[in-house]
């Protein structure tokens, strides 16, 4: 059994209002979609390619997106259930809540 988790890079794609999870080969593995207004990022939906679910891609995506929001000095509104659950389970991101 292969327990190797894919390496994920998270990149902001402002044209798509998304943070994208990219694998080493450039494959888009998922996205966290948002609306940004006046320093508040409202996460609306997160998706991961079905064949990669359960391999840590979603968590890497959430972490990368939230770290970027923090680096920009912005706050979040987690309307997406996945992002909300991630923030609830990781108290180090509670300070980002608007």
DODRENZA-426131 format. One record per residue: x, y, z of N, C-alpha, C in turn. Coordinates in pm, 1 decimal. Example, Ala and Ser with C-alpha at 12.3 -4.5 7.8 and 13.67 -1.06 7.14 Angstrom:
BEGIN
<r n_px="1319.0" n_py="-569.0" n_pz="780.0" ca_px="1230.0" ca_py="-450.0" ca_pz="780.0" c_px="1320.0" c_py="-330.0" c_pz="780.0"/>
<r n_px="1285.0" n_py="-225.0" n_pz="708.0" ca_px="1367.0" ca_py="-106.0" ca_pz="714.0" c_px="1290.0" c_py="3.0" c_pz="787.0"/>
***
This chain:
BEGIN
<r n_px="84.5" n_py="-119.0" n_pz="0.0" ca_px="0.0" ca_py="0.0" ca_pz="0.0" c_px="88.1" c_py="124.1" c_pz="0.0"/>
<r n_px="53.1" n_py="219.3" n_pz="-81.8" ca_px="131.5" ca_py="341.5" ca_pz="-94.9" c_px="70.7" c_py="450.8" c_pz="-8.3"/>
<r n_px="143.6" n_py="493.9" n_pz="96.6" ca_px="95.4" ca_py="598.8" ca_pz="186.5" c_px="158.8" c_py="733.2" c_pz="153.9"/>
<r n_px="224.4" n_py="744.8" n_pz="40.7" ca_px="290.1" ca_py="868.6" ca_pz="2.6" c_px="185.9" c_py="972.9" c_pz="-35.5"/>
<r n_px="192.5" n_py="1086.0" n_pz="31.7" ca_px="101.1" ca_py="1196.3" ca_pz="-0.1" c_px="165.0" c_py="1282.6" c_pz="-107.8"/>
<r n_px="83.9" n_py="1334.1" n_pz="-197.5" ca_px="140.8" ca_py="1419.2" ca_pz="-302.8" c_px="194.5" c_py="1549.5" c_pz="-245.9"/>
<r n_px="295.9" n_py="1603.3" n_pz="-312.0" ca_px="347.6" ca_py="1734.8" ca_pz="-276.7" c_px="258.1" c_py="1838.3" c_pz="-344.2"/>
<r n_px="208.7" n_py="1931.8" n_pz="-264.8" ca_px="113.3" ca_py="2031.4" ca_pz="-314.1" c_px="170.5" c_py="2171.0" c_pz="-296.2"/>
<r n_px="161.2" n_py="2249.7" n_pz="-402.2" ca_px="194.4" ca_py="2392.1" ca_pz="-397.5" c_px="64.9" c_py="2468.4" c_pz="-414.7"/>
<r n_px="45.5" n_py="2570.7" n_pz="-333.8" ca_px="-76.3" ca_py="2651.6" ca_pz="-343.6" c_px="-41.0" c_py="2784.6" c_pz="-407.6"/>
<r n_px="-119.9" n_py="2821.1" n_pz="-508.3" ca_px="-96.0" ca_py="2944.4" ca_pz="-582.8" c_px="-227.1" c_py="3021.9" c_pz="-592.9"/>
<r n_px="-217.7" n_py="3151.8" n_pz="-573.2" ca_px="-333.7" ca_py="3238.4" ca_pz="-590.2" c_px="-356.3" c_py="3262.6" c_pz="-739.2"/>
<r n_px="-481.9" n_py="3252.9" n_pz="-782.0" ca_px="-519.1" ca_py="3283.3" ca_pz="-920.3" c_px="-629.7" c_py="3388.5" c_pz="-914.9"/>
<r n_px="-591.4" n_py="3518.0" n_pz="-904.7" ca_px="-690.5" ca_py="3624.4" ca_pz="-890.2" c_px="-792.3" c_py="3629.9" c_pz="-1003.8"/>
<r n_px="-752.5" n_py="3593.2" n_pz="-1124.7" ca_px="-845.7" ca_py="3597.3" ca_pz="-1238.0" c_px="-961.3" c_py="3499.0" c_pz="-1219.4"/>
<r n_px="-935.7" n_py="3390.8" n_pz="-1146.9" ca_px="-1039.5" ca_py="3289.9" ca_pz="-1121.7" c_px="-1097.9" c_py="3301.6" c_pz="-980.6"/>
<r n_px="-1052.2" n_py="3401.4" n_pz="-903.3" ca_px="-1093.7" ca_py="3413.8" ca_pz="-763.5" c_px="-1076.6" c_py="3280.3" c_pz="-691.5"/>
<r n_px="-954.1" n_py="3228.1" n_pz="-700.6" ca_px="-928.3" ca_py="3096.6" ca_pz="-643.5" c_px="-784.6" c_py="3085.3" c_pz="-595.4"/>
<r n_px="-767.8" n_py="2999.5" n_pz="-496.3" ca_px="-637.2" ca_py="2947.6" ca_pz="-461.1" c_px="-634.8" c_py="2807.5" c_pz="-520.0"/>
<r n_px="-529.5" n_py="2775.5" n_pz="-594.0" ca_px="-521.2" ca_py="2647.4" ca_pz="-661.6" c_px="-417.4" c_py="2558.0" c_pz="-596.4"/>
<r n_px="-450.8" n_py="2429.4" n_pz="-585.3" ca_px="-357.3" ca_py="2328.2" ca_pz="-537.4" c_px="-295.5" c_py="2263.9" c_pz="-660.9"/>
<r n_px="-163.1" n_py="2275.3" n_pz="-672.3" ca_px="-92.2" ca_py="2220.9" ca_pz="-787.9" c_px="4.4" c_py="2112.3" c_pz="-742.7"/>
<r n_px="5.4" n_py="2002.2" n_pz="-816.2" ca_px="100.1" ca_py="1894.3" ca_pz="-789.4" c_px="234.0" c_py="1927.8" c_pz="-855.0"/>
<r n_px="338.3" n_py="1851.4" n_pz="-822.6" ca_px="472.8" ca_py="1876.7" ca_pz="-876.1" c_px="475.8" c_py="1882.9" c_pz="-1028.1"/>
<r n_px="391.4" n_py="1803.8" n_pz="-1093.9" ca_px="391.9" ca_py="1802.0" ca_pz="-1240.4" c_px="304.9" c_py="1911.8" c_pz="-1301.8"/>
<r n_px="250.6" n_py="2001.2" n_pz="-1216.6" ca_px="167.8" ca_py="2111.1" ca_pz="-1265.1" c_px="20.0" c_py="2079.9" c_pz="-1272.2"/>
<r n_px="-17.7" n_py="1956.4" n_pz="-1243.5" ca_px="-157.9" ca_py="1917.4" ca_pz="-1245.2" c_px="-235.7" c_py="1995.5" c_pz="-1140.0"/>
<r n_px="-348.2" n_py="2052.0" n_pz="-1180.2" ca_px="-435.2" ca_py="2121.7" ca_pz="-1086.4" c_px="-515.4" c_py="2016.3" c_pz="-1010.4"/>
<r n_px="-494.1" n_py="2011.4" n_pz="-878.6" ca_px="-555.3" ca_py="1908.3" ca_pz="-796.0" c_px="-679.1" c_py="1956.4" c_pz="-722.5"/>
<r n_px="-701.4" n_py="2087.0" n_pz="-720.0" ca_px="-818.1" ca_py="2140.2" ca_pz="-650.9" c_px="-811.9" c_py="2290.6" c_pz="-642.3"/>
<r n_px="-917.8" n_py="2347.0" n_pz="-584.6" ca_px="-923.8" ca_py="2491.6" ca_pz="-570.5" c_px="-1011.0" c_py="2533.4" c_pz="-454.2"/>
<r n_px="-975.1" n_py="2644.3" n_pz="-393.4" ca_px="-1055.4" ca_py="2709.0" ca_pz="-289.2" c_px="-1100.6" c_py="2841.5" c_pz="-349.4"/>
<r n_px="-1230.3" n_py="2855.4" n_pz="-371.3" ca_px="-1285.8" ca_py="2970.3" ca_pz="-442.6" c_px="-1337.3" c_py="3074.4" c_pz="-344.5"/>
<r n_px="-1324.1" n_py="3201.0" n_pz="-382.4" ca_px="-1352.4" ca_py="3308.2" ca_pz="-287.5" c_px="-1403.2" c_py="3432.9" c_pz="-357.7"/>
<r n_px="-1452.9" n_py="3523.0" n_pz="-274.8" ca_px="-1479.0" ca_py="3662.4" ca_pz="-313.6" c_px="-1394.5" c_py="3747.8" c_pz="-220.6"/>
<r n_px="-1332.4" n_py="3852.8" n_pz="-274.4" ca_px="-1245.7" ca_py="3940.5" ca_pz="-194.1" c_px="-1303.1" c_py="4081.3" c_pz="-203.3"/>
<r n_px="-1325.5" n_py="4143.2" n_pz="-85.0" ca_px="-1380.4" ca_py="4278.6" ca_pz="-82.5" c_px="-1334.6" c_py="4348.6" c_pz="44.6"/>
<r n_px="-1271.9" n_py="4463.9" n_pz="28.1" ca_px="-1230.4" ca_py="4547.5" ca_pz="141.2" c_px="-1152.7" c_py="4470.1" c_pz="247.5"/>
<r n_px="-1055.2" n_py="4390.2" n_pz="203.5" ca_px="-969.1" ca_py="4319.8" ca_pz="297.9" c_px="-1031.5" c_py="4198.4" c_pz="363.6"/>
<r n_px="-1145.2" n_py="4153.9" n_pz="311.1" ca_px="-1210.1" ca_py="4033.1" ca_pz="364.2" c_px="-1225.2" c_py="3932.7" c_pz="250.0"/>
<r n_px="-1176.8" n_py="3811.9" n_pz="274.2" ca_px="-1186.0" ca_py="3703.8" ca_pz="176.8" c_px="-1295.4" c_py="3608.6" c_pz="223.6"/>
<r n_px="-1400.7" n_py="3597.9" n_pz="143.5" ca_px="-1510.2" ca_py="3506.4" ca_pz="175.1" c_px="-1490.4" c_py="3380.0" c_pz="93.1"/>
<r n_px="-1456.3" n_py="3271.1" n_pz="161.2" ca_px="-1439.7" ca_py="3142.7" ca_pz="93.0" c_px="-1577.1" c_py="3081.8" c_pz="70.6"/>
<r n_px="-1605.7" n_py="3048.4" n_pz="-56.0" ca_px="-1739.4" ca_py="3001.3" ca_pz="-92.4" c_px="-1745.3" c_py="2852.8" c_pz="-124.2"/>
<r n_px="-1635.0" n_py="2795.8" n_pz="-171.3" ca_px="-1637.9" ca_py="2656.4" ca_pz="-215.9" c_px="-1495.4" c_py="2604.5" c_pz="-227.4"/>
<r n_px="-1474.8" n_py="2480.7" n_pz="-186.6" ca_px="-1345.4" ca_py="2415.1" ca_pz="-203.2" c_px="-1369.4" c_py="2279.6" c_pz="-266.1"/>
<r n_px="-1286.4" n_py="2245.5" n_pz="-362.3" ca_px="-1298.5" ca_py="2113.4" ca_pz="-424.2" c_px="-1160.8" c_py="2055.5" c_pz="-450.1"/>
<r n_px="-1154.4" n_py="1922.4" n_pz="-442.9" ca_px="-1032.1" ca_py="1847.6" ca_pz="-470.0" c_px="-1069.5" c_py="1739.0" c_pz="-570.2"/>
<r n_px="-981.4" n_py="1712.6" n_pz="-665.3" ca_px="-1006.3" ca_py="1606.2" ca_pz="-762.3" c_px="-1040.0" c_py="1477.2" c_pz="-687.9"/>
<r n_px="-1147.4" n_py="1409.6" n_pz="-729.3" ca_px="-1192.8" ca_py="1289.6" ca_pz="-657.5" c_px="-1083.9" c_py="1185.2" c_pz="-634.4"/>
<r n_px="-995.8" n_py="1166.5" n_pz="-731.7" ca_px="-891.8" ca_py="1063.9" ca_pz="-717.1" c_px="-785.6" c_py="1102.6" c_pz="-614.3"/>
<r n_px="-786.6" n_py="1228.3" n_pz="-568.1" ca_px="-688.3" ca_py="1274.7" ca_pz="-470.1" c_px="-749.1" c_py="1301.1" c_pz="-332.8"/>
<r n_px="-879.3" n_py="1280.3" n_pz="-319.4" ca_px="-944.0" ca_py="1302.6" ca_pz="-190.1" c_px="-884.4" c_py="1209.8" c_pz="-85.3"/>
<r n_px="-871.7" n_py="1261.4" n_pz="36.2" ca_px="-818.6" ca_py="1182.0" ca_pz="146.6" c_px="-667.2" c_py="1170.9" c_pz="148.3"/>
<r n_px="-598.8" n_py="1247.6" n_pz="63.2" ca_px="-453.5" ca_py="1240.5" ca_pz="56.0" c_px="-386.0" c_py="1368.6" c_pz="105.7"/>
<r n_px="-462.4" n_py="1455.0" n_pz="173.1" ca_px="-405.0" ca_py="1575.5" ca_pz="230.8" c_px="-403.1" c_py="1696.5" c_pz="138.9"/>
<r n_px="-457.2" n_py="1682.3" n_pz="17.9" ca_px="-456.7" ca_py="1794.2" ca_pz="-76.6" c_px="-543.5" c_py="1908.3" c_pz="-24.1"/>
<r n_px="-661.4" n_py="1875.6" n_pz="25.9" ca_px="-751.9" ca_py="1978.7" ca_pz="77.7" c_px="-691.8" c_py="2052.8" c_pz="195.4"/>
<r n_px="-627.9" n_py="1980.2" n_pz="284.1" ca_px="-564.6" ca_py="2045.0" ca_pz="399.9" c_px="-449.8" c_py="2135.3" c_pz="356.7"/>
<r n_px="-369.0" n_py="2088.8" n_pz="260.8" ca_px="-259.8" ca_py="2171.6" ca_pz="210.0" c_px="-315.1" c_py="2296.4" c_pz="142.0"/>
<r n_px="-424.4" n_py="2280.5" n_pz="70.7" ca_px="-488.5" ca_py="2392.8" ca_pz="2.6" c_px="-540.4" c_py="2494.0" c_pz="103.4"/>
<r n_px="-610.3" n_py="2447.2" n_pz="205.8" ca_px="-662.8" ca_py="2537.2" ca_pz="308.8" c_px="-549.7" c_py="2610.9" c_pz="378.9"/>
<r n_px="-447.6" n_py="2536.9" n_pz="418.4" ca_px="-333.0" ca_py="2596.6" ca_pz="489.3" c_px="-264.7" c_py="2702.7" c_pz="401.9"/>
<r n_px="-239.8" n_py="2670.8" n_pz="276.1" ca_px="-174.1" ca_py="2765.6" ca_pz="186.4" c_px="-256.9" c_py="2890.3" c_pz="162.7"/>
<r n_px="-387.1" n_py="2871.5" n_pz="143.7" ca_px="-475.9" ca_py="2985.6" ca_pz="121.0" c_px="-481.8" c_py="3074.3" c_pz="245.0"/>
<r n_px="-497.9" n_py="3013.4" n_pz="361.5" ca_px="-508.3" ca_py="3090.8" ca_pz="484.5" c_px="-376.4" c_py="3162.0" c_pz="517.6"/>
<r n_px="-265.8" n_py="3096.2" n_pz="491.0" ca_px="-136.5" ca_py="3161.2" ca_pz="514.2" c_px="-119.5" c_py="3281.9" c_pz="422.5"/>
<r n_px="-167.0" n_py="3270.9" n_pz="297.9" ca_px="-157.7" ca_py="3384.1" ca_pz="206.5" c_px="-246.8" c_py="3498.7" c_pz="252.6"/>
<r n_px="-368.8" n_py="3466.9" n_pz="294.7" ca_px="-459.1" ca_py="3570.5" ca_pz="346.3" c_px="-392.1" c_py="3642.5" c_pz="463.8"/>
<r n_px="-332.0" n_py="3566.4" n_pz="552.7" ca_px="-262.7" ca_py="3626.7" ca_pz="668.3" c_px="-149.0" c_py="3717.7" c_pz="621.7"/>
<r n_px="-71.4" n_py="3672.0" n_pz="524.0" ca_px="42.7" ca_py="3751.6" ca_pz="478.5" c_px="-1.7" c_py="3883.5" c_pz="415.7"/>
<r n_px="-124.2" n_py="3887.8" n_pz="365.8" ca_px="-179.4" ca_py="4009.3" ca_pz="305.2" c_px="-249.9" c_py="4098.8" c_pz="407.3"/>
<r n_px="-257.1" n_py="4052.0" n_pz="533.3" ca_px="-321.2" ca_py="4130.4" ca_pz="638.3" c_px="-472.7" c_py="4133.1" c_pz="626.5"/>
<r n_px="-528.9" n_py="4032.4" n_pz="562.3" ca_px="-674.1" ca_py="4028.4" ca_pz="542.4" c_px="-740.6" c_py="3935.6" c_pz="643.6"/>
<r n_px="-871.9" n_py="3936.7" n_pz="643.1" ca_px="-954.0" ca_py="3851.4" ca_pz="728.2" c_px="-1035.5" c_py="3758.1" c_pz="639.1"/>
<r n_px="-1100.8" n_py="3659.1" n_pz="701.7" ca_px="-1181.0" ca_py="3564.4" ca_pz="623.7" c_px="-1322.5" c_py="3551.2" c_pz="678.2"/>
<r n_px="-1411.0" n_py="3511.2" n_pz="588.6" ca_px="-1544.6" ca_py="3463.4" ca_pz="623.2" c_px="-1553.1" c_py="3325.1" c_pz="558.5"/>
<r n_px="-1554.5" n_py="3218.4" n_pz="639.6" ca_px="-1554.3" ca_py="3083.8" ca_pz="584.0" c_px="-1695.9" c_py="3030.0" c_pz="557.3"/>
<r n_px="-1753.7" n_py="3067.3" n_pz="445.0" ca_px="-1885.5" ca_py="3014.3" ca_pz="407.2" c_px="-1875.4" c_py="2870.5" c_pz="356.1"/>
<r n_px="-1758.8" n_py="2834.4" n_pz="306.8" ca_px="-1733.2" ca_py="2698.2" ca_pz="260.0" c_px="-1719.9" c_py="2606.1" c_pz="381.8"/>
<r n_px="-1796.7" n_py="2496.0" n_pz="385.9" ca_px="-1788.7" ca_py="2405.3" ca_pz="501.3" c_px="-1648.7" c_py="2347.8" c_pz="524.4"/>
<r n_px="-1573.9" n_py="2321.7" n_pz="418.5" ca_px="-1440.0" ca_py="2265.2" ca_pz="436.2" c_px="-1346.4" c_py="2365.6" c_pz="503.3"/>
<r n_px="-1344.6" n_py="2488.3" n_pz="454.7" ca_px="-1257.5" ca_py="2591.3" ca_pz="514.3" c_px="-1301.6" c_py="2619.1" c_pz="657.6"/>
<r n_px="-1431.6" n_py="2624.8" n_pz="681.6" ca_px="-1481.9" ca_py="2647.0" ca_pz="817.8" c_px="-1433.4" c_py="2536.5" c_pz="911.4"/>
<r n_px="-1446.7" n_py="2411.3" n_pz="868.3" ca_px="-1402.7" ca_py="2298.8" ca_pz="951.4" c_px="-1251.8" c_py="2304.3" c_pz="974.5"/>
<r n_px="-1176.5" n_py="2342.2" n_pz="873.4" ca_px="-1031.2" ca_py="2351.1" ca_pz="887.6" c_px="-994.1" c_py="2455.4" c_pz="992.7"/>
<r n_px="-1057.5" n_py="2572.2" n_pz="985.7" ca_px="-1029.8" ca_py="2678.4" ca_pz="1083.6" c_px="-1073.5" c_py="2633.8" c_pz="1223.5"/>
<r n_px="-1187.9" n_py="2567.7" n_pz="1232.7" ca_px="-1235.2" ca_py="2518.5" ca_pz="1362.9" c_px="-1136.6" c_py="2419.3" c_pz="1424.4"/>
<r n_px="-1073.0" n_py="2337.3" n_pz="1340.4" ca_px="-980.5" ca_py="2234.3" ca_pz="1388.1" c_px="-837.2" c_py="2285.5" c_pz="1407.8"/>
<r n_px="-809.3" n_py="2406.2" n_pz="1359.0" ca_px="-674.3" ca_py="2462.2" ca_pz="1368.5" c_px="-681.8" c_py="2601.6" c_pz="1431.0"/>
<r n_px="-675.1" n_py="2607.7" n_pz="1563.8" ca_px="-693.8" ca_py="2734.7" ca_pz="1634.0" c_px="-595.0" c_py="2843.9" c_pz="1593.6"/>
<r n_px="-483.3" n_py="2806.0" n_pz="1532.7" ca_px="-386.2" ca_py="2907.2" ca_pz="1491.0" c_px="-440.2" c_py="2997.2" c_pz="1379.8"/>
<r n_px="-555.8" n_py="2961.4" n_pz="1322.5" ca_px="-617.2" ca_py="3044.4" ca_pz="1218.1" c_px="-740.2" c_py="3121.5" c_pz="1268.0"/>
<r n_px="-776.0" n_py="3106.9" n_pz="1393.8" ca_px="-894.3" ca_py="3174.9" ca_pz="1448.3" c_px="-883.6" c_py="3327.5" c_pz="1436.7"/>
<r n_px="-761.8" n_py="3378.8" n_pz="1445.3" ca_px="-744.5" ca_py="3525.0" ca_pz="1439.1" c_px="-778.6" c_py="3583.6" c_pz="1301.6"/>
<r n_px="-792.6" n_py="3497.7" n_pz="1201.6" ca_px="-828.1" ca_py="3545.6" ca_pz="1067.6" c_px="-977.3" c_py="3571.5" c_pz="1049.8"/>
<r n_px="-1058.1" n_py="3521.1" n_pz="1141.9" ca_px="-1202.8" ca_py="3535.5" ca_pz="1126.8" c_px="-1245.4" c_py="3681.8" c_pz="1137.7"/>
<r n_px="-1323.9" n_py="3724.9" n_pz="1039.7" ca_px="-1372.5" ca_py="3863.5" ca_pz="1038.9" c_px="-1481.6" c_py="3881.2" c_pz="1142.5"/>
***
